[in-house]
Amino acid sequence: MSGLMQWALHTVEIWCGKVSVSLNSDKTQLVFTRKWKLPGFFKPLFFGVTLHCYMSVKCLRVVLDSQLTEGEHVNTKVKNAYYLLWACRWAYGVTWV
């Protein structure tokens, strides 16, 4: 699996070179594994940068976790809404009970 992933990333590198597109390899992350120690798994390289595994990533304002559940995404949205509510209260001097 690691070899196939490395081959696909190398294909993307070649394509980017042909069409003069640059990608930020520091923002590229691996996610979606239940086992962190897979036998024979090696972390692939993308534009010379080793990709690291994460339990969750944020892509297009959607939080994706390794279990593909919506829990972490919903918690993030609720926390942001809570902060916005308090910011509005503070900005307008509203005192709610």
Backbone as CSV, one residue per row, in Angstrom:
resi,resn,N_x,N_y,N_z,CA_x,CA_y,CA_z,C_x,C_y,C_z
1,MET,0.812,-1.176,0.000,0.000,0.000,0.000,0.867,1.255,0.000
2,SER,1.936,1.234,0.757,2.816,2.400,0.807,3.452,2.665,-0.546
3,GLY,3.838,1.591,-1.232,4.437,1.752,-2.555,3.462,2.341,-3.560
4,LEU,2.209,1.903,-3.501,1.181,2.439,-4.399,0.916,3.916,-4.106
5,MET,0.877,4.258,-2.835,0.669,5.654,-2.448,1.842,6.518,-2.914
6,GLN,3.059,6.014,-2.750,4.240,6.760,-3.182,4.231,6.943,-4.699
7,TRP,3.830,5.925,-5.433,3.746,6.026,-6.891,2.721,7.087,-7.308
8,ALA,1.546,7.115,-6.630,0.522,8.108,-6.952,1.011,9.521,-6.648
9,LEU,1.693,9.700,-5.535,2.219,11.024,-5.199,3.298,11.459,-6.181
10,HIS,4.117,10.516,-6.622,5.129,10.834,-7.625,4.476,11.232,-8.952
11,THR,3.383,10.564,-9.307,2.642,10.923,-10.519,2.100,12.350,-10.423
12,VAL,1.616,12.729,-9.234,1.126,14.102,-9.023,2.283,15.090,-9.158
13,GLU,3.456,14.746,-8.617,4.621,15.614,-8.734,4.989,15.840,-10.201
14,ILE,4.974,14.777,-10.993,5.299,14.894,-12.425,4.274,15.760,-13.131
15,TRP,2.992,15.554,-12.844,1.933,16.348,-13.473,2.074,17.828,-13.116
16,CYS,2.368,18.104,-11.850,2.542,19.497,-11.426,3.703,20.158,-12.160
17,GLY,4.742,19.393,-12.399,5.877,19.926,-13.155,5.519,20.221,-14.596
18,LYS,4.700,19.369,-15.206,4.312,19.561,-16.610,3.407,20.770,-16.805
19,VAL,2.476,20.992,-15.882,1.512,22.084,-16.054,1.892,23.317,-15.236
20,SER,3.079,23.324,-14.661,3.609,24.463,-13.897,2.696,24.864,-12.736
21,VAL,2.303,23.871,-11.961,1.486,24.104,-10.773,2.349,23.777,-9.563
22,SER,2.281,24.621,-8.540,3.024,24.325,-7.321,2.041,23.999,-6.200
23,LEU,2.395,23.021,-5.401,1.579,22.602,-4.267,2.382,22.789,-2.994
24,ASN,1.695,23.087,-1.914,2.345,23.233,-0.619,2.366,21.873,0.059
25,SER,3.496,21.224,0.019,3.599,19.875,0.591,3.557,19.903,2.110
26,ASP,3.813,21.060,2.739,3.731,21.153,4.195,2.292,21.047,4.683
27,LYS,1.311,21.357,3.835,-0.095,21.284,4.218,-0.722,19.940,3.866
28,THR,0.030,19.048,3.265,-0.483,17.734,2.888,-0.315,16.786,4.064
29,GLN,-1.414,16.095,4.428,-1.401,15.226,5.601,-2.035,13.881,5.278
30,LEU,-1.652,12.872,6.052,-2.257,11.545,5.957,-3.227,11.349,7.111
31,VAL,-4.348,10.707,6.835,-5.331,10.399,7.865,-6.054,9.125,7.433
32,PHE,-6.932,8.621,8.247,-7.772,7.472,7.947,-7.042,6.151,8.060
33,THR,-6.563,5.898,9.229,-6.049,4.570,9.525,-6.435,4.218,10.954
34,ARG,-6.844,3.001,11.157,-7.175,2.552,12.509,-5.954,1.973,13.196
35,LYS,-4.998,1.520,12.419,-3.767,0.971,12.973,-2.638,1.945,12.660
36,TRP,-1.932,2.322,13.685,-0.819,3.239,13.465,0.453,2.492,13.093
37,LYS,0.568,1.233,13.452,1.765,0.477,13.141,1.412,-0.647,12.167
38,LEU,1.327,-0.311,10.912,1.060,-1.303,9.881,2.370,-1.953,9.481
39,PRO,2.401,-3.275,9.326,3.654,-3.926,8.940,4.063,-3.511,7.524
40,GLY,5.294,-3.086,7.374,5.816,-2.692,6.070,5.389,-1.312,5.616
41,PHE,4.670,-0.563,6.450,4.220,0.769,6.065,5.342,1.773,6.274
42,PHE,5.592,2.567,5.255,6.542,3.666,5.398,5.845,4.951,4.988
43,LYS,6.229,6.036,5.633,5.619,7.326,5.344,6.124,7.809,3.987
44,PRO,5.205,8.134,3.080,5.619,8.539,1.744,6.199,9.952,1.718
45,LEU,6.965,10.223,0.689,7.533,11.540,0.451,6.716,12.254,-0.617
46,PHE,6.490,13.539,-0.410,5.771,14.364,-1.382,6.560,15.645,-1.557
47,PHE,7.152,15.824,-2.730,8.045,16.938,-3.016,9.170,17.013,-1.987
48,GLY,9.695,15.855,-1.594,10.814,15.786,-0.667,10.458,15.949,0.796
49,VAL,9.182,16.061,1.124,8.737,16.222,2.510,8.023,14.942,2.947
50,THR,8.393,14.402,4.104,7.744,13.208,4.628,6.360,13.566,5.144
51,LEU,5.340,12.831,4.706,3.971,13.064,5.148,3.735,12.337,6.467
52,HIS,3.078,13.010,7.406,2.819,12.441,8.724,1.343,12.090,8.862
53,CYS,1.052,11.103,9.709,-0.319,10.668,9.953,-0.932,11.486,11.089
54,TYR,-2.196,11.835,10.934,-2.925,12.590,11.935,-4.255,11.903,12.203
55,MET,-4.794,12.111,13.406,-6.086,11.523,13.751,-7.229,12.265,13.062
56,SER,-7.045,13.550,12.774,-8.070,14.313,12.065,-7.410,15.438,11.289
57,VAL,-8.051,15.834,10.203,-7.572,16.944,9.385,-8.750,17.829,9.030
58,LYS,-8.443,19.071,8.692,-9.467,20.015,8.286,-9.273,20.295,6.803
59,CYS,-10.313,20.044,6.027,-10.244,20.225,4.579,-11.513,20.933,4.123
60,LEU,-11.365,22.107,3.550,-12.506,22.889,3.076,-13.532,23.112,4.180
61,ARG,-13.053,23.495,5.363,-13.867,23.788,6.546,-14.606,22.580,7.117
62,VAL,-14.260,21.396,6.689,-14.860,20.177,7.216,-13.765,19.406,7.948
63,VAL,-14.049,19.023,9.191,-13.086,18.258,9.973,-13.351,16.780,9.716
64,LEU,-12.347,16.097,9.189,-12.452,14.667,8.900,-11.593,13.913,9.913
65,ASP,-12.188,12.933,10.586,-11.406,12.142,11.528,-11.206,10.732,10.996
66,SER,-10.401,9.953,11.715,-10.025,8.632,11.229,-11.189,7.653,11.206
67,GLN,-12.257,7.922,11.946,-13.423,7.034,11.961,-14.515,7.490,10.994
68,LEU,-14.295,8.613,10.334,-15.278,9.216,9.424,-16.612,9.481,10.122
69,THR,-16.539,9.955,11.369,-17.734,10.341,12.099,-17.833,11.861,12.105
70,GLU,-19.021,12.354,12.372,-19.224,13.796,12.340,-19.021,14.437,13.703
71,GLY,-18.692,13.686,14.712,-18.589,14.204,16.081,-17.603,15.345,16.232
72,GLU,-16.393,15.186,15.759,-15.388,16.231,15.913,-15.747,17.468,15.103
73,HIS,-16.323,17.275,13.923,-16.743,18.402,13.089,-17.844,19.192,13.792
74,VAL,-18.840,18.495,14.343,-19.944,19.169,15.031,-19.430,19.894,16.265
75,ASN,-18.553,19.265,17.027,-17.988,19.916,18.207,-17.236,21.187,17.838
76,THR,-16.509,21.165,16.744,-15.787,22.347,16.284,-16.749,23.454,15.899
77,LYS,-17.815,23.117,15.189,-18.794,24.126,14.778,-19.540,24.705,15.969
78,VAL,-19.886,23.873,16.944,-20.580,24.354,18.144,-19.669,25.295,18.927
79,LYS,-18.391,24.929,19.066,-17.452,25.780,19.782,-17.293,27.130,19.083
80,ASN,-17.205,27.143,17.750,-17.095,28.395,17.003,-18.350,29.241,17.159
81,ALA,-19.533,28.620,17.129,-20.787,29.356,17.298,-20.859,29.952,18.699
82,TYR,-20.406,29.221,19.694,-20.395,29.706,21.070,-19.510,30.951,21.188
83,TYR,-18.311,30.895,20.588,-17.410,32.050,20.624,-18.027,33.253,19.912
84,LEU,-18.681,33.011,18.784,-19.321,34.116,18.063,-20.461,34.723,18.868
85,LEU,-21.229,33.906,19.552,-22.313,34.411,20.389,-21.771,35.328,21.481
86,TRP,-20.727,34.883,22.155,-20.145,35.706,23.212,-19.492,36.959,22.654
87,ALA,-18.911,36.875,21.458,-18.323,38.077,20.845,-19.408,39.096,20.521
88,CYS,-20.558,38.630,20.041,-21.675,39.533,19.746,-22.202,40.159,21.027
89,ARG,-22.322,39.358,22.072,-22.790,39.896,23.352,-21.853,40.976,23.850
90,TRP,-20.562,40.737,23.751,-19.585,41.702,24.230,-19.604,42.955,23.361
91,ALA,-19.720,42.811,22.032,-19.677,43.949,21.119,-20.877,44.864,21.289
92,TYR,-22.036,44.303,21.536,-23.252,45.101,21.652,-23.643,45.390,23.094
93,GLY,-22.889,44.912,24.049,-23.174,45.182,25.445,-24.477,44.552,25.933
94,VAL,-24.891,43.462,25.313,-26.131,42.786,25.695,-25.875,41.940,26.927
95,THR,-26.770,42.018,27.887,-26.661,41.163,29.067,-27.838,40.203,29.082
96,TRP,-27.556,38.972,28.759,-28.567,37.928,28.770,-28.460,37.150,30.056
97,VAL,-29.551,36.651,30.484,-29.540,35.861,31.720,-29.552,34.393,31.395
